Amino acid sequence: MTRSSRRQYSPRDRALVAEFDALERRIAKLEHEQSLLYNTLSGLARESDLEVSIGSVCTRCTRSYVLIGNGTLYCPKCHSRRTV
């Protein structure tokens, strides 16, 4: 049975369904915001005179994407720098 059916839920089940629905909305909002930030950062990198592109997640700290430019991978969060 789907959640939207007319089935009678116990108070505990209704609370769990409501919490699940709230988490689904929160995740969707966070994914949308992440997409907006990534697109904005990509645009800034593309428009800058530095000719920087965005790489993968930093393998050292995993808290930022690395920036790629001039043969170097640079993490703006942990300041790790590696040559390509």
PyMOL Python script that loads the backbone (N, CA, C, O; Angstrom):
from pymol import cmd

cmd.read_pdbstr("""\
ATOM      1  N   MET A   1       0.829  -1.188   0.000  1.00  0.00           N
ATOM      2  CA  MET A   1       0.000   0.000   0.000  1.00  0.00           C
ATOM      3  C   MET A   1       0.875   1.253   0.000  1.00  0.00           C
ATOM      4  O   MET A   1       1.924   1.278   0.642  1.00  0.00           O
ATOM      5  N   THR A   2       0.458   2.254  -0.694  1.00  0.00           N
ATOM      6  CA  THR A   2       1.215   3.493  -0.729  1.00  0.00           C
ATOM      7  C   THR A   2       0.878   4.348   0.472  1.00  0.00           C
ATOM      8  O   THR A   2      -0.137   4.150   1.139  1.00  0.00           O
ATOM      9  N   ARG A   3       1.753   5.302   0.731  1.00  0.00           N
ATOM     10  CA  ARG A   3       1.527   6.190   1.874  1.00  0.00           C
ATOM     11  C   ARG A   3       0.279   7.035   1.707  1.00  0.00           C
ATOM     12  O   ARG A   3      -0.329   7.449   2.693  1.00  0.00           O
ATOM     13  N   SER A   4      -0.106   7.292   0.470  1.00  0.00           N
ATOM     14  CA  SER A   4      -1.252   8.174   0.235  1.00  0.00           C
ATOM     15  C   SER A   4      -2.591   7.437   0.292  1.00  0.00           C
ATOM     16  O   SER A   4      -3.640   8.058   0.120  1.00  0.00           O
ATOM     17  N   SER A   5      -2.570   6.136   0.528  1.00  0.00           N
ATOM     18  CA  SER A   5      -3.830   5.394   0.591  1.00  0.00           C
ATOM     19  C   SER A   5      -4.596   5.770   1.857  1.00  0.00           C
ATOM     20  O   SER A   5      -4.083   6.479   2.723  1.00  0.00           O
ATOM     21  N   ARG A   6      -5.816   5.288   1.948  1.00  0.00           N
ATOM     22  CA  ARG A   6      -6.709   5.625   3.061  1.00  0.00           C
ATOM     23  C   ARG A   6      -6.497   4.731   4.284  1.00  0.00           C
ATOM     24  O   ARG A   6      -7.313   4.748   5.205  1.00  0.00           O
ATOM     25  N   ARG A   7      -5.447   3.976   4.306  1.00  0.00           N
ATOM     26  CA  ARG A   7      -5.171   3.081   5.423  1.00  0.00           C
ATOM     27  C   ARG A   7      -5.065   3.872   6.721  1.00  0.00           C
ATOM     28  O   ARG A   7      -4.554   4.992   6.734  1.00  0.00           O
ATOM     29  N   GLN A   8      -5.537   3.299   7.781  1.00  0.00           N
ATOM     30  CA  GLN A   8      -5.457   3.947   9.092  1.00  0.00           C
ATOM     31  C   GLN A   8      -4.099   3.639   9.716  1.00  0.00           C
ATOM     32  O   GLN A   8      -3.742   2.477   9.910  1.00  0.00           O
ATOM     33  N   TYR A   9      -3.364   4.669  10.019  1.00  0.00           N
ATOM     34  CA  TYR A   9      -2.060   4.513  10.647  1.00  0.00           C
ATOM     35  C   TYR A   9      -2.181   4.755  12.140  1.00  0.00           C
ATOM     36  O   TYR A   9      -3.036   5.514  12.599  1.00  0.00           O
ATOM     37  N   SER A  10      -1.314   4.098  12.886  1.00  0.00           N
ATOM     38  CA  SER A  10      -1.242   4.379  14.318  1.00  0.00           C
ATOM     39  C   SER A  10      -0.586   5.747  14.484  1.00  0.00           C
ATOM     40  O   SER A  10       0.053   6.231  13.550  1.00  0.00           O
ATOM     41  N   PRO A  11      -0.726   6.377  15.640  1.00  0.00           N
ATOM     42  CA  PRO A  11      -0.074   7.673  15.852  1.00  0.00           C
ATOM     43  C   PRO A  11       1.435   7.611  15.603  1.00  0.00           C
ATOM     44  O   PRO A  11       2.013   8.545  15.047  1.00  0.00           O
ATOM     45  N   ARG A  12       2.065   6.523  16.010  1.00  0.00           N
ATOM     46  CA  ARG A  12       3.507   6.372  15.797  1.00  0.00           C
ATOM     47  C   ARG A  12       3.815   6.297  14.306  1.00  0.00           C
ATOM     48  O   ARG A  12       4.754   6.933  13.829  1.00  0.00           O
ATOM     49  N   ASP A  13       3.019   5.515  13.568  1.00  0.00           N
ATOM     50  CA  ASP A  13       3.230   5.405  12.124  1.00  0.00           C
ATOM     51  C   ASP A  13       3.006   6.736  11.419  1.00  0.00           C
ATOM     52  O   ASP A  13       3.758   7.092  10.512  1.00  0.00           O
ATOM     53  N   ARG A  14       1.980   7.473  11.829  1.00  0.00           N
ATOM     54  CA  ARG A  14       1.724   8.797  11.231  1.00  0.00           C
ATOM     55  C   ARG A  14       2.902   9.727  11.486  1.00  0.00           C
ATOM     56  O   ARG A  14       3.299  10.491  10.607  1.00  0.00           O
ATOM     57  N   ALA A  15       3.459   9.660  12.694  1.00  0.00           N
ATOM     58  CA  ALA A  15       4.615  10.505  13.014  1.00  0.00           C
ATOM     59  C   ALA A  15       5.812  10.119  12.149  1.00  0.00           C
ATOM     60  O   ALA A  15       6.533  10.991  11.664  1.00  0.00           O
ATOM     61  N   LEU A  16       6.026   8.822  11.955  1.00  0.00           N
ATOM     62  CA  LEU A  16       7.140   8.373  11.116  1.00  0.00           C
ATOM     63  C   LEU A  16       6.952   8.785   9.661  1.00  0.00           C
ATOM     64  O   LEU A  16       7.905   9.202   9.002  1.00  0.00           O
ATOM     65  N   VAL A  17       5.733   8.671   9.163  1.00  0.00           N
ATOM     66  CA  VAL A  17       5.444   9.078   7.784  1.00  0.00           C
ATOM     67  C   VAL A  17       5.672  10.579   7.629  1.00  0.00           C
ATOM     68  O   VAL A  17       6.250  11.018   6.634  1.00  0.00           O
ATOM     69  N   ALA A  18       5.227  11.363   8.596  1.00  0.00           N
ATOM     70  CA  ALA A  18       5.419  12.814   8.544  1.00  0.00           C
ATOM     71  C   ALA A  18       6.908  13.158   8.591  1.00  0.00           C
ATOM     72  O   ALA A  18       7.366  14.043   7.868  1.00  0.00           O
ATOM     73  N   GLU A  19       7.657  12.460   9.439  1.00  0.00           N
ATOM     74  CA  GLU A  19       9.097  12.710   9.535  1.00  0.00           C
ATOM     75  C   GLU A  19       9.793  12.325   8.230  1.00  0.00           C
ATOM     76  O   GLU A  19      10.683  13.037   7.764  1.00  0.00           O
ATOM     77  N   PHE A  20       9.391  11.210   7.647  1.00  0.00           N
ATOM     78  CA  PHE A  20       9.954  10.771   6.374  1.00  0.00           C
ATOM     79  C   PHE A  20       9.668  11.792   5.277  1.00  0.00           C
ATOM     80  O   PHE A  20      10.558  12.141   4.502  1.00  0.00           O
ATOM     81  N   ASP A  21       8.433  12.268   5.214  1.00  0.00           N
ATOM     82  CA  ASP A  21       8.067  13.276   4.215  1.00  0.00           C
ATOM     83  C   ASP A  21       8.886  14.552   4.396  1.00  0.00           C
ATOM     84  O   ASP A  21       9.339  15.147   3.419  1.00  0.00           O
ATOM     85  N   ALA A  22       9.076  14.969   5.654  1.00  0.00           N
ATOM     86  CA  ALA A  22       9.868  16.169   5.932  1.00  0.00           C
ATOM     87  C   ALA A  22      11.318  15.964   5.501  1.00  0.00           C
ATOM     88  O   ALA A  22      11.934  16.873   4.945  1.00  0.00           O
ATOM     89  N   LEU A  23      11.862  14.780   5.753  1.00  0.00           N
ATOM     90  CA  LEU A  23      13.235  14.492   5.341  1.00  0.00           C
ATOM     91  C   LEU A  23      13.369  14.467   3.820  1.00  0.00           C
ATOM     92  O   LEU A  23      14.368  14.942   3.279  1.00  0.00           O
ATOM     93  N   GLU A  24      12.377  13.919   3.130  1.00  0.00           N
ATOM     94  CA  GLU A  24      12.397  13.935   1.660  1.00  0.00           C
ATOM     95  C   GLU A  24      12.436  15.362   1.130  1.00  0.00           C
ATOM     96  O   GLU A  24      13.203  15.669   0.217  1.00  0.00           O
ATOM     97  N   ARG A  25      11.609  16.233   1.701  1.00  0.00           N
ATOM     98  CA  ARG A  25      11.590  17.642   1.263  1.00  0.00           C
ATOM     99  C   ARG A  25      12.926  18.317   1.575  1.00  0.00           C
ATOM    100  O   ARG A  25      13.446  19.080   0.761  1.00  0.00           O
ATOM    101  N   ARG A  26      13.470  18.038   2.742  1.00  0.00           N
ATOM    102  CA  ARG A  26      14.742  18.652   3.136  1.00  0.00           C
ATOM    103  C   ARG A  26      15.876  18.204   2.207  1.00  0.00           C
ATOM    104  O   ARG A  26      16.693  19.022   1.786  1.00  0.00           O
ATOM    105  N   ILE A  27      15.924  16.919   1.893  1.00  0.00           N
ATOM    106  CA  ILE A  27      16.955  16.410   0.988  1.00  0.00           C
ATOM    107  C   ILE A  27      16.812  17.031  -0.396  1.00  0.00           C
ATOM    108  O   ILE A  27      17.809  17.424  -1.001  1.00  0.00           O
ATOM    109  N   ALA A  28      15.598  17.123  -0.898  1.00  0.00           N
ATOM    110  CA  ALA A  28      15.373  17.728  -2.218  1.00  0.00           C
ATOM    111  C   ALA A  28      15.839  19.178  -2.229  1.00  0.00           C
ATOM    112  O   ALA A  28      16.456  19.627  -3.195  1.00  0.00           O
ATOM    113  N   LYS A  29      15.545  19.912  -1.158  1.00  0.00           N
ATOM    114  CA  LYS A  29      15.962  21.313  -1.066  1.00  0.00           C
ATOM    115  C   LYS A  29      17.484  21.417  -1.023  1.00  0.00           C
ATOM    116  O   LYS A  29      18.064  22.261  -1.706  1.00  0.00           O
ATOM    117  N   LEU A  30      18.135  20.570  -0.229  1.00  0.00           N
ATOM    118  CA  LEU A  30      19.593  20.600  -0.134  1.00  0.00           C
ATOM    119  C   LEU A  30      20.253  20.226  -1.456  1.00  0.00           C
ATOM    120  O   LEU A  30      21.257  20.824  -1.840  1.00  0.00           O
ATOM    121  N   GLU A  31      19.692  19.237  -2.155  1.00  0.00           N
ATOM    122  CA  GLU A  31      20.237  18.863  -3.461  1.00  0.00           C
ATOM    123  C   GLU A  31      20.099  20.008  -4.455  1.00  0.00           C
ATOM    124  O   GLU A  31      21.004  20.252  -5.254  1.00  0.00           O
ATOM    125  N   HIS A  32      18.980  20.705  -4.410  1.00  0.00           N
ATOM    126  CA  HIS A  32      18.775  21.846  -5.299  1.00  0.00           C
ATOM    127  C   HIS A  32      19.769  22.961  -4.974  1.00  0.00           C
ATOM    128  O   HIS A  32      20.367  23.539  -5.881  1.00  0.00           O
ATOM    129  N   GLU A  33      19.950  23.265  -3.694  1.00  0.00           N
ATOM    130  CA  GLU A  33      20.897  24.305  -3.293  1.00  0.00           C
ATOM    131  C   GLU A  33      22.321  23.922  -3.678  1.00  0.00           C
ATOM    132  O   GLU A  33      23.096  24.775  -4.111  1.00  0.00           O
ATOM    133  N   GLN A  34      22.671  22.648  -3.524  1.00  0.00           N
ATOM    134  CA  GLN A  34      24.001  22.193  -3.911  1.00  0.00           C
ATOM    135  C   GLN A  34      24.211  22.381  -5.413  1.00  0.00           C
ATOM    136  O   GLN A  34      25.281  22.804  -5.848  1.00  0.00           O
ATOM    137  N   SER A  35      23.201  22.069  -6.187  1.00  0.00           N
ATOM    138  CA  SER A  35      23.282  22.242  -7.632  1.00  0.00           C
ATOM    139  C   SER A  35      23.461  23.714  -7.998  1.00  0.00           C
ATOM    140  O   SER A  35      24.261  24.048  -8.871  1.00  0.00           O
ATOM    141  N   LEU A  36      22.714  24.591  -7.328  1.00  0.00           N
ATOM    142  CA  LEU A  36      22.855  26.029  -7.577  1.00  0.00           C
ATOM    143  C   LEU A  36      24.266  26.504  -7.254  1.00  0.00           C
ATOM    144  O   LEU A  36      24.866  27.246  -8.031  1.00  0.00           O
ATOM    145  N   LEU A  37      24.793  26.084  -6.118  1.00  0.00           N
ATOM    146  CA  LEU A  37      26.142  26.497  -5.725  1.00  0.00           C
ATOM    147  C   LEU A  37      27.189  25.963  -6.697  1.00  0.00           C
ATOM    148  O   LEU A  37      28.113  26.685  -7.071  1.00  0.00           O
ATOM    149  N   TYR A  38      27.053  24.720  -7.104  1.00  0.00           N
ATOM    150  CA  TYR A  38      28.002  24.138  -8.047  1.00  0.00           C
ATOM    151  C   TYR A  38      27.962  24.887  -9.378  1.00  0.00           C
ATOM    152  O   TYR A  38      29.008  25.198  -9.948  1.00  0.00           O
ATOM    153  N   ASN A  39      26.759  25.175  -9.871  1.00  0.00           N
ATOM    154  CA  ASN A  39      26.632  25.910 -11.131  1.00  0.00           C
ATOM    155  C   ASN A  39      27.208  27.311 -11.016  1.00  0.00           C
ATOM    156  O   ASN A  39      27.855  27.794 -11.945  1.00  0.00           O
ATOM    157  N   THR A  40      26.979  27.973  -9.877  1.00  0.00           N
ATOM    158  CA  THR A  40      27.524  29.313  -9.662  1.00  0.00           C
ATOM    159  C   THR A  40      29.043  29.277  -9.616  1.00  0.00           C
ATOM    160  O   THR A  40      29.708  30.103 -10.241  1.00  0.00           O
ATOM    161  N   LEU A  41      29.592  28.317  -8.874  1.00  0.00           N
ATOM    162  CA  LEU A  41      31.043  28.199  -8.781  1.00  0.00           C
ATOM    163  C   LEU A  41      31.651  27.864 -10.137  1.00  0.00           C
ATOM    164  O   LEU A  41      32.711  28.382 -10.491  1.00  0.00           O
ATOM    165  N   SER A  42      30.987  27.006 -10.889  1.00  0.00           N
ATOM    166  CA  SER A  42      31.474  26.680 -12.236  1.00  0.00           C
ATOM    167  C   SER A  42      31.485  27.920 -13.124  1.00  0.00           C
ATOM    168  O   SER A  42      32.420  28.135 -13.895  1.00  0.00           O
ATOM    169  N   GLY A  43      30.436  28.733 -13.008  1.00  0.00           N
ATOM    170  CA  GLY A  43      30.374  29.973 -13.779  1.00  0.00           C
ATOM    171  C   GLY A  43      31.467  30.944 -13.392  1.00  0.00           C
ATOM    172  O   GLY A  43      32.078  31.571 -14.257  1.00  0.00           O
ATOM    173  N   LEU A  44      31.719  31.075 -12.100  1.00  0.00           N
ATOM    174  CA  LEU A  44      32.797  31.954 -11.636  1.00  0.00           C
ATOM    175  C   LEU A  44      34.148  31.469 -12.143  1.00  0.00           C
ATOM    176  O   LEU A  44      34.967  32.269 -12.595  1.00  0.00           O
ATOM    177  N   ALA A  45      34.379  30.175 -12.071  1.00  0.00           N
ATOM    178  CA  ALA A  45      35.644  29.624 -12.552  1.00  0.00           C
ATOM    179  C   ALA A  45      35.796  29.858 -14.048  1.00  0.00           C
ATOM    180  O   ALA A  45      36.885  30.183 -14.520  1.00  0.00           O
ATOM    181  N   ARG A  46      34.717  29.696 -14.790  1.00  0.00           N
ATOM    182  CA  ARG A  46      34.752  29.866 -16.245  1.00  0.00           C
ATOM    183  C   ARG A  46      34.993  31.328 -16.623  1.00  0.00           C
ATOM    184  O   ARG A  46      35.706  31.610 -17.587  1.00  0.00           O
ATOM    185  N   GLU A  47      34.405  32.254 -15.871  1.00  0.00           N
ATOM    186  CA  GLU A  47      34.493  33.673 -16.202  1.00  0.00           C
ATOM    187  C   GLU A  47      35.763  34.346 -15.678  1.00  0.00           C
ATOM    188  O   GLU A  47      36.104  35.446 -16.113  1.00  0.00           O
ATOM    189  N   SER A  48      36.452  33.704 -14.763  1.00  0.00           N
ATOM    190  CA  SER A  48      37.637  34.340 -14.174  1.00  0.00           C
ATOM    191  C   SER A  48      38.797  34.323 -15.163  1.00  0.00           C
ATOM    192  O   SER A  48      38.846  33.502 -16.079  1.00  0.00           O
ATOM    193  N   ASP A  49      39.714  35.236 -14.958  1.00  0.00           N
ATOM    194  CA  ASP A  49      40.911  35.306 -15.789  1.00  0.00           C
ATOM    195  C   ASP A  49      41.911  34.215 -15.423  1.00  0.00           C
ATOM    196  O   ASP A  49      42.915  34.044 -16.114  1.00  0.00           O
ATOM    197  N   LEU A  50      41.654  33.482 -14.358  1.00  0.00           N
ATOM    198  CA  LEU A  50      42.596  32.480 -13.881  1.00  0.00           C
ATOM    199  C   LEU A  50      42.506  31.159 -14.637  1.00  0.00           C
ATOM    200  O   LEU A  50      43.368  30.295 -14.475  1.00  0.00           O
ATOM    201  N   GLU A  51      41.485  30.994 -15.452  1.00  0.00           N
ATOM    202  CA  GLU A  51      41.264  29.757 -16.193  1.00  0.00           C
ATOM    203  C   GLU A  51      41.301  28.552 -15.262  1.00  0.00           C
ATOM    204  O   GLU A  51      42.111  27.640 -15.427  1.00  0.00           O
ATOM    205  N   VAL A  52      40.423  28.572 -14.300  1.00  0.00           N
ATOM    206  CA  VAL A  52      40.314  27.514 -13.297  1.00  0.00           C
ATOM    207  C   VAL A  52      39.085  26.679 -13.599  1.00  0.00           C
ATOM    208  O   VAL A  52      38.054  27.208 -14.014  1.00  0.00           O
ATOM    209  N   SER A  53      39.193  25.376 -13.391  1.00  0.00           N
ATOM    210  CA  SER A  53      38.019  24.507 -13.493  1.00  0.00           C
ATOM    211  C   SER A  53      37.853  23.753 -12.178  1.00  0.00           C
ATOM    212  O   SER A  53      38.751  23.733 -11.337  1.00  0.00           O
ATOM    213  N   ILE A  54      36.698  23.140 -12.021  1.00  0.00           N
ATOM    214  CA  ILE A  54      36.380  22.435 -10.789  1.00  0.00           C
ATOM    215  C   ILE A  54      36.607  20.952 -11.003  1.00  0.00           C
ATOM    216  O   ILE A  54      36.143  20.376 -11.986  1.00  0.00           O
ATOM    217  N   GLY A  55      37.324  20.342 -10.074  1.00  0.00           N
ATOM    218  CA  GLY A  55      37.609  18.914 -10.169  1.00  0.00           C
ATOM    219  C   GLY A  55      36.734  18.097  -9.243  1.00  0.00           C
ATOM    220  O   GLY A  55      35.605  18.478  -8.936  1.00  0.00           O
ATOM    221  N   SER A  56      37.257  16.994  -8.813  1.00  0.00           N
ATOM    222  CA  SER A  56      36.521  16.083  -7.930  1.00  0.00           C
ATOM    223  C   SER A  56      36.653  16.537  -6.474  1.00  0.00           C
ATOM    224  O   SER A  56      37.295  17.545  -6.179  1.00  0.00           O
ATOM    225  N   VAL A  57      36.047  15.787  -5.593  1.00  0.00           N
ATOM    226  CA  VAL A  57      36.139  16.074  -4.160  1.00  0.00           C
ATOM    227  C   VAL A  57      37.582  15.855  -3.713  1.00  0.00           C
ATOM    228  O   VAL A  57      38.236  14.908  -4.152  1.00  0.00           O
ATOM    229  N   CYS A  58      38.069  16.721  -2.853  1.00  0.00           N
ATOM    230  CA  CYS A  58      39.432  16.608  -2.330  1.00  0.00           C
ATOM    231  C   CYS A  58      39.587  15.270  -1.610  1.00  0.00           C
ATOM    232  O   CYS A  58      38.802  14.936  -0.723  1.00  0.00           O
ATOM    233  N   THR A  59      40.601  14.515  -2.000  1.00  0.00           N
ATOM    234  CA  THR A  59      40.825  13.208  -1.378  1.00  0.00           C
ATOM    235  C   THR A  59      41.455  13.326   0.001  1.00  0.00           C
ATOM    236  O   THR A  59      41.445  12.366   0.772  1.00  0.00           O
ATOM    237  N   ARG A  60      41.997  14.483   0.315  1.00  0.00           N
ATOM    238  CA  ARG A  60      42.629  14.664   1.628  1.00  0.00           C
ATOM    239  C   ARG A  60      41.611  14.998   2.712  1.00  0.00           C
ATOM    240  O   ARG A  60      41.621  14.380   3.777  1.00  0.00           O
ATOM    241  N   CYS A  61      40.731  15.969   2.455  1.00  0.00           N
ATOM    242  CA  CYS A  61      39.785  16.398   3.497  1.00  0.00           C
ATOM    243  C   CYS A  61      38.337  16.047   3.184  1.00  0.00           C
ATOM    244  O   CYS A  61      37.517  15.995   4.100  1.00  0.00           O
ATOM    245  N   THR A  62      38.000  15.809   1.936  1.00  0.00           N
ATOM    246  CA  THR A  62      36.641  15.514   1.446  1.00  0.00           C
ATOM    247  C   THR A  62      35.624  16.592   1.806  1.00  0.00           C
ATOM    248  O   THR A  62      34.428  16.308   1.871  1.00  0.00           O
ATOM    249  N   ARG A  63      36.075  17.818   2.041  1.00  0.00           N
ATOM    250  CA  ARG A  63      35.165  18.903   2.416  1.00  0.00           C
ATOM    251  C   ARG A  63      35.006  19.955   1.328  1.00  0.00           C
ATOM    252  O   ARG A  63      34.320  20.956   1.531  1.00  0.00           O
ATOM    253  N   SER A  64      35.635  19.738   0.173  1.00  0.00           N
ATOM    254  CA  SER A  64      35.548  20.715  -0.904  1.00  0.00           C
ATOM    255  C   SER A  64      35.900  20.038  -2.223  1.00  0.00           C
ATOM    256  O   SER A  64      36.550  18.993  -2.251  1.00  0.00           O
ATOM    257  N   TYR A  65      35.456  20.655  -3.309  1.00  0.00           N
ATOM    258  CA  TYR A  65      35.945  20.248  -4.619  1.00  0.00           C
ATOM    259  C   TYR A  65      37.309  20.891  -4.812  1.00  0.00           C
ATOM    260  O   TYR A  65      37.565  21.975  -4.289  1.00  0.00           O
ATOM    261  N   VAL A  66      38.187  20.231  -5.559  1.00  0.00           N
ATOM    262  CA  VAL A  66      39.481  20.837  -5.853  1.00  0.00           C
ATOM    263  C   VAL A  66      39.339  21.747  -7.062  1.00  0.00           C
ATOM    264  O   VAL A  66      38.486  21.536  -7.924  1.00  0.00           O
ATOM    265  N   LEU A  67      40.183  22.750  -7.106  1.00  0.00           N
ATOM    266  CA  LEU A  67      40.256  23.660  -8.245  1.00  0.00           C
ATOM    267  C   LEU A  67      41.454  23.242  -9.084  1.00  0.00           C
ATOM    268  O   LEU A  67      42.521  22.938  -8.551  1.00  0.00           O
ATOM    269  N   ILE A  68      41.271  23.230 -10.388  1.00  0.00           N
ATOM    270  CA  ILE A  68      42.330  22.806 -11.298  1.00  0.00           C
ATOM    271  C   ILE A  68      42.737  23.998 -12.145  1.00  0.00           C
ATOM    272  O   ILE A  68      41.909  24.594 -12.833  1.00  0.00           O
ATOM    273  N   GLY A  69      43.999  24.335 -12.091  1.00  0.00           N
ATOM    274  CA  GLY A  69      44.498  25.445 -12.891  1.00  0.00           C
ATOM    275  C   GLY A  69      46.006  25.458 -12.933  1.00  0.00           C
ATOM    276  O   GLY A  69      46.661  25.141 -11.940  1.00  0.00           O
ATOM    277  N   ASN A  70      46.557  25.817 -14.057  1.00  0.00           N
ATOM    278  CA  ASN A  70      48.003  25.911 -14.240  1.00  0.00           C
ATOM    279  C   ASN A  70      48.719  24.627 -13.828  1.00  0.00           C
ATOM    280  O   ASN A  70      49.794  24.681 -13.230  1.00  0.00           O
ATOM    281  N   GLY A  71      48.134  23.479 -14.140  1.00  0.00           N
ATOM    282  CA  GLY A  71      48.767  22.202 -13.833  1.00  0.00           C
ATOM    283  C   GLY A  71      48.754  21.821 -12.365  1.00  0.00           C
ATOM    284  O   GLY A  71      49.528  20.966 -11.935  1.00  0.00           O
ATOM    285  N   THR A  72      47.875  22.455 -11.589  1.00  0.00           N
ATOM    286  CA  THR A  72      47.832  22.208 -10.149  1.00  0.00           C
ATOM    287  C   THR A  72      46.416  21.908  -9.688  1.00  0.00           C
ATOM    288  O   THR A  72      45.455  22.527 -10.145  1.00  0.00           O
ATOM    289  N   LEU A  73      46.300  20.953  -8.780  1.00  0.00           N
ATOM    290  CA  LEU A  73      45.048  20.700  -8.070  1.00  0.00           C
ATOM    291  C   LEU A  73      45.160  21.391  -6.721  1.00  0.00           C
ATOM    292  O   LEU A  73      46.132  21.181  -5.995  1.00  0.00           O
ATOM    293  N   TYR A  74      44.174  22.216  -6.379  1.00  0.00           N
ATOM    294  CA  TYR A  74      44.232  22.965  -5.126  1.00  0.00           C
ATOM    295  C   TYR A  74      42.901  22.851  -4.394  1.00  0.00           C
ATOM    296  O   TYR A  74      41.841  23.059  -4.984  1.00  0.00           O
ATOM    297  N   CYS A  75      42.962  22.519  -3.105  1.00  0.00           N
ATOM    298  CA  CYS A  75      41.756  22.458  -2.282  1.00  0.00           C
ATOM    299  C   CYS A  75      41.644  23.754  -1.485  1.00  0.00           C
ATOM    300  O   CYS A  75      42.528  24.055  -0.682  1.00  0.00           O
ATOM    301  N   PRO A  76      40.579  24.527  -1.688  1.00  0.00           N
ATOM    302  CA  PRO A  76      40.430  25.783  -0.959  1.00  0.00           C
ATOM    303  C   PRO A  76      40.111  25.588   0.525  1.00  0.00           C
ATOM    304  O   PRO A  76      40.217  26.538   1.302  1.00  0.00           O
ATOM    305  N   LYS A  77      39.731  24.398   0.925  1.00  0.00           N
ATOM    306  CA  LYS A  77      39.388  24.157   2.330  1.00  0.00           C
ATOM    307  C   LYS A  77      40.614  23.769   3.159  1.00  0.00           C
ATOM    308  O   LYS A  77      40.892  24.394   4.182  1.00  0.00           O
ATOM    309  N   CYS A  78      41.349  22.741   2.722  1.00  0.00           N
ATOM    310  CA  CYS A  78      42.508  22.276   3.508  1.00  0.00           C
ATOM    311  C   CYS A  78      43.837  22.772   2.938  1.00  0.00           C
ATOM    312  O   CYS A  78      44.894  22.503   3.508  1.00  0.00           O
ATOM    313  N   HIS A  79      43.787  23.486   1.828  1.00  0.00           N
ATOM    314  CA  HIS A  79      44.956  24.094   1.180  1.00  0.00           C
ATOM    315  C   HIS A  79      45.942  23.065   0.629  1.00  0.00           C
ATOM    316  O   HIS A  79      47.109  23.382   0.403  1.00  0.00           O
ATOM    317  N   SER A  80      45.480  21.844   0.414  1.00  0.00           N
ATOM    318  CA  SER A  80      46.313  20.820  -0.209  1.00  0.00           C
ATOM    319  C   SER A  80      46.570  21.228  -1.656  1.00  0.00           C
ATOM    320  O   SER A  80      45.670  21.704  -2.348  1.00  0.00           O
ATOM    321  N   ARG A  81      47.796  21.038  -2.098  1.00  0.00           N
ATOM    322  CA  ARG A  81      48.165  21.415  -3.468  1.00  0.00           C
ATOM    323  C   ARG A  81      48.992  20.278  -4.071  1.00  0.00           C
ATOM    324  O   ARG A  81      49.961  19.812  -3.472  1.00  0.00           O
ATOM    325  N   ARG A  82      48.588  19.841  -5.273  1.00  0.00           N
ATOM    326  CA  ARG A  82      49.317  18.787  -5.982  1.00  0.00           C
ATOM    327  C   ARG A  82      49.435  19.170  -7.443  1.00  0.00           C
ATOM    328  O   ARG A  82      48.546  19.810  -8.005  1.00  0.00           O
ATOM    329  N   THR A  83      50.531  18.776  -8.047  1.00  0.00           N
ATOM    330  CA  THR A  83      50.683  19.023  -9.480  1.00  0.00           C
ATOM    331  C   THR A  83      50.003  17.899 -10.250  1.00  0.00           C
ATOM    332  O   THR A  83      49.928  16.758  -9.794  1.00  0.00           O
ATOM    333  N   VAL A  84      49.510  18.260 -11.430  1.00  0.00           N
ATOM    334  CA  VAL A  84      48.802  17.285 -12.268  1.00  0.00           C
ATOM    335  C   VAL A  84      49.789  16.589 -13.165  1.00  0.00           C
ATOM    336  O   VAL A  84      49.404  15.727 -13.955  1.00  0.00           O
TER     337      VAL A  84
END
""", "prot")
cmd.dss("prot")
cmd.show_as("cartoon", "prot")
cmd.util.cbc("prot")
cmd.orient("prot")
